[in-house]
């Protein structure tokens, strides 16, 4: 199925997504709209890359 290095890479990507999501949530709760939008844009790109990598495997 999947090798160990691939699983580790996916895990790191998911952890990074969660970190960015946590920061974006904090910024949104503090009404930092511009920073929130930037973080959500990054989150969208990283998530799309991760999904594409999984489906292309």
PECOR-V424278 format. One record per residue. N is the residue number from 1. RES is the residue in three letters. SS is DSSP state (helix for helix, strand for strand, loop for the rest). NEAR is the number of other ideal C-beta (glycine too) atoms within 10 Angstrom. Layout:
BEGIN
N/RES/SS/NEAR, N/RES/SS/NEAR
END
This chain:
BEGIN
1/UNK/loop/5, 2/UNK/loop/10, 3/UNK/loop/8, 4/UNK/helix/7, 5/UNK/helix/8, 6/UNK/helix/13, 7/UNK/helix/11, 8/UNK/helix/10, 9/UNK/helix/14, 10/UNK/helix/15, 11/UNK/helix/10, 12/UNK/helix/10, 13/UNK/helix/16, 14/UNK/helix/13, 15/UNK/helix/10, 16/UNK/helix/14, 17/UNK/helix/15, 18/UNK/helix/11, 19/UNK/helix/11, 20/UNK/helix/17, 21/UNK/helix/15, 22/UNK/helix/11, 23/UNK/helix/15, 24/UNK/helix/20, 25/UNK/helix/12, 26/UNK/helix/13, 27/UNK/helix/18, 28/UNK/helix/15, 29/UNK/helix/9, 30/UNK/loop/10, 31/UNK/loop/8, 32/UNK/loop/14, 33/UNK/helix/10, 34/UNK/helix/8, 35/UNK/helix/15, 36/UNK/helix/18, 37/UNK/helix/13, 38/UNK/helix/13, 39/UNK/helix/20, 40/UNK/helix/15, 41/UNK/helix/11, 42/UNK/helix/15, 43/UNK/helix/18, 44/UNK/helix/11, 45/UNK/helix/10, 46/UNK/helix/16, 47/UNK/helix/15, 48/UNK/helix/10, 49/UNK/helix/11, 50/UNK/helix/16, 51/UNK/helix/10, 52/UNK/helix/10, 53/UNK/helix/13, 54/UNK/helix/12, 55/UNK/helix/7, 56/UNK/helix/6, 57/UNK/loop/9
END
